[in-house]
Amino acid sequence: MNPDLDALMPYPFEKLAALKAGVMPPEALAHIPLTIGEPQHEPYAAALESLHAHQHEMARYPATAGLPALRQAIATWASRRFSLTDLDPDTQVLPVNGTREAIFAFVQAALDHTHPARVAMPNPFYQIYEGATLLAGGEPLYLDCRADHGFRPDIDAVSPDTWRNVQIVFVCSPGNPTGAVTPIEDFTRLIELADEFDFIVASDECYSELYLDETMSPPGLLEACASLGRHDYRRCLVFHSLSKRSNLPGLRSGFVAGDASLIAPFKRYRTYHGCAMSLPLQHASITAWQDEAHVRANRDAYRKKFAAVTEILAPVMTFPTPEASFYLWPAVPGGDDETFTRDLYAQEHVSVLPGRYMSRDGTDGSNPGAGRVRLALVAEVEATVEGAHRIRRFLERR
Ligand SMILES: Cc1ncc(COP(=O)(O)O)c(C=O)c1O
């Protein structure tokens, strides 16, 4: 087998299982998992109806490029959402089976092994950026996201010598686990650096539709390009998904959009990879991208949960007011995220994820996730609120 597989780090949930091994939580309390970022709200029903209505199309092979109608629905959605005037559905859009596989596959397709190949990523980060880099034979460059820089990477702290070896920069906006949103100025600066040092900016925007202030939708990388008049989106790609937007994580549907000169070779790679989206799923996706009412209702449900949980936890923990995503990223009193996680589970049967499991030691040798935990507010409101009450009770008892 490929020896690079040994370079893959244990997944955060494996580490969590090891941390909790042997701990006996109180049986009288039902388990409340605030760990996995899987939406628990109702999936968008009309999309599921389309899926059923097109079942018979399972009898046909789908094409890698997807149906023209799907690419058009995506282009229409992205153009409206990010104020784009000329996104070409045929050359600048590609449907994918969720952002996870697309992020992984894109790194395999894009890294050039004949040159030093570093891939920059936020730290803490979504594990796939790192795993994809290691398996593609690249070297991760971790860009710390700390409170003193708004939980965003300080891109101007990276030296020109380092940038010279970077081939891809991952942005995660809104961020998992921090909820921080990349402002348009940061995107613009990254585009300047991409031109200067010839790298690709890959912006994972899979949480972009879960924002808390209805009047403040997070900006995107293509929007930054459009405002610069960069209509070929040169060196830029975005990754979007229906998983969080429409509560359809099992549909495995998303898209990649941007620079046609990156999309064409990526499509070619995918033709060999054999990962075209089945036709019923494509029809369900068209239905989902064409509707915004269910997305507004979804945001509303998250907003209510964030308000309730913030009120319960603010007196006992400090956390950045999240702008978007469905995560809270509090600092743990006492500063030890592993002890906090284990003791909370032992006493209150609530699971959270230690921040250090999602990050690596940063430039100053310390782990930027240590001392924080990630709470995923994905469950229905009662369970989430009950989880928050138990965390507060646990902290007040200490
Ligand atoms: C930051 C980030 N990117 C991508 C994904 C993958 O989502 P999907 O493959 O369902 O689109 C996730 C899932 O949790 C995530 O947190």
The ligand as a MOL file (V3000), in Angstrom:
LIG
                    3D

  0  0  0     0  0            999 V3000
M  V30 BEGIN CTAB
M  V30 COUNTS 16 16 0 0 0
M  V30 BEGIN ATOM
M  V30 1 C -15.1440 23.1540 6.5390 0
M  V30 2 C -15.8230 21.9980 5.8860 0
M  V30 3 N -15.6280 21.7950 4.5810 0
M  V30 4 C -16.2220 20.7780 3.9330 0
M  V30 5 C -17.0460 19.8970 4.6070 0
M  V30 6 C -17.6520 18.7610 3.8190 0
M  V30 7 O -18.9900 18.9320 3.5970 0
M  V30 8 P -19.7500 18.1840 2.4220 0
M  V30 9 O -18.8250 17.1780 1.8310 0
M  V30 10 O -20.9220 17.5540 3.0680 0
M  V30 11 O -20.1070 19.2400 1.4230 0
M  V30 12 C -17.2860 20.0630 5.9620 0
M  V30 13 C -18.1550 19.1190 6.6790 0
M  V30 14 O -18.3740 19.1290 7.8370 0
M  V30 15 C -16.6580 21.1420 6.6300 0
M  V30 16 O -16.8370 21.3700 7.9340 0
M  V30 END ATOM
M  V30 BEGIN BOND
M  V30 1 1 1 2
M  V30 2 1 2 3
M  V30 3 2 2 15
M  V30 4 2 3 4
M  V30 5 1 4 5
M  V30 6 1 5 6
M  V30 7 2 5 12
M  V30 8 1 6 7
M  V30 9 1 7 8
M  V30 10 2 8 9
M  V30 11 1 8 10
M  V30 12 1 8 11
M  V30 13 1 12 13
M  V30 14 1 12 15
M  V30 15 2 13 14
M  V30 16 1 15 16
M  V30 END BOND
M  V30 END CTAB
M  END
